[in-house]
């Protein structure tokens, strides 16, 4: 069993969650049950699946949860791009979040390849 709190990707994923919740506060109230809810769930899913994967005893199971985490990161990126296209948030905030997501996606993918 791995200690997820020691993984850099888990720590970076938590930072993404904080950024998403910060951006979420700026979304229109009309998005409370739409994009607002979606981005928070996708963001929280990233570190959650990393942590859950760490609890598994096999490399195969760990890899599976990393893949789910990576999928959530891409899902979140898509949702953030939609928010950007709809001009709901300042572009600078979107750019910072997307850059962080790209870094995290690369980190998760790298760890998946090491676990194989």
C-alpha positions in Angstrom: 0.0 0.0 0.0 1.3 3.4 -1.0 1.0 6.7 1.0 -0.9 8.9 -1.5 -0.1 12.0 0.6 3.5 11.7 -0.4 2.8 11.6 -4.2 3.6 14.8 -6.0 0.7 14.2 -8.4 -1.7 13.9 -5.6 -0.5 17.2 -4.1 -0.7 18.9 -7.5 -4.2 17.5 -8.0 -5.3 19.0 -4.7 -4.0 22.4 -6.0 -6.1 21.9 -9.1 -9.1 21.3 -6.9 -8.4 24.6 -5.0 -8.2 26.5 -8.3 -11.4 24.9 -9.6 -13.3 25.9 -6.4 -12.0 29.4 -6.7 -13.2 29.6 -10.3 -16.4 28.0 -9.4 -17.3 30.9 -7.1 -17.1 33.2 -10.1 -19.6 31.3 -12.3 -23.1 32.6 -12.7 -25.7 31.3 -10.3 -27.6 29.8 -13.2 -24.7 27.2 -13.6 -25.1 25.9 -10.0 -26.5 22.6 -11.2 -24.7 22.6 -14.6 -21.0 23.3 -15.3 -20.4 24.5 -11.7 -21.3 21.1 -10.3 -19.6 19.2 -13.1 -16.2 21.0 -12.8 -16.1 20.4 -9.0 -16.9 16.7 -9.3 -14.4 16.2 -12.1 -11.7 18.1 -10.1 -12.3 16.2 -6.9 -12.3 12.9 -8.8 -8.6 13.4 -9.8 -6.9 13.2 -6.4 -9.6 10.9 -5.1 -8.9 8.2 -7.7 -5.1 8.6 -7.1 -5.7 8.0 -3.4 -8.0 5.1 -4.0 -5.5 3.5 -6.4 -2.8 3.8 -3.7 -4.9 1.6 -1.4 -4.8 -1.3 -3.9 -2.3 -4.0 -3.6 -1.7 -4.8 -7.3 0.0 -2.6 -9.8 -2.8 -3.4 -12.3 -5.4 -2.0 -9.9 -3.2 1.1 -9.1 -2.8 1.7 -12.9 -6.6 1.4 -13.4 -7.3 4.1 -10.8 -4.6 6.3 -12.3 -6.3 5.9 -15.7 -9.6 7.0 -14.2 -7.9 10.0 -12.6 -6.4 10.9 -16.0 -9.8 10.6 -17.6 -11.2 13.0 -15.0 -8.4 15.5 -15.8 -9.3 15.4 -19.5 -13.0 15.7 -18.6 -12.2 18.8 -16.4 -10.2 20.3 -19.2 -13.1 20.0 -21.6 -15.5 21.6 -19.1 -13.1 24.5 -18.5 -12.7 25.0 -22.2 -16.5 25.2 -22.5 -16.5 27.8 -19.7 -13.9 29.7 -21.6 -15.8 29.5 -24.9 -18.9 30.9 -23.1 -16.8 33.8 -21.7 -17.9 33.0 -18.1 -14.4 33.6 -16.5 -11.4 35.8 -17.2 -9.1 34.2 -19.7 -6.1 34.5 -17.4 -7.7 32.3 -14.8 -8.6 29.7 -17.5 -5.1 29.7 -18.9 -3.5 29.1 -15.5 -5.9 26.2 -14.8 -5.4 24.6 -18.2 -1.6 24.9 -17.8 -1.8 23.2 -14.4 -4.0 20.5 -15.9 -1.6 19.8 -18.8 1.2 19.4 -16.3 -0.8 17.1 -14.1 -2.0 15.0 -17.1 1.6 14.5 -18.1 2.6 13.5 -14.6 -0.3 11.0 -14.3 0.5 9.6 -17.8 4.2 9.2 -16.8 3.3 7.3 -13.6 0.9 5.1 -15.6 3.8 4.2 -17.9 6.1 3.4 -15.0 3.5 1.2 -13.3 2.9 -0.9 -16.5 
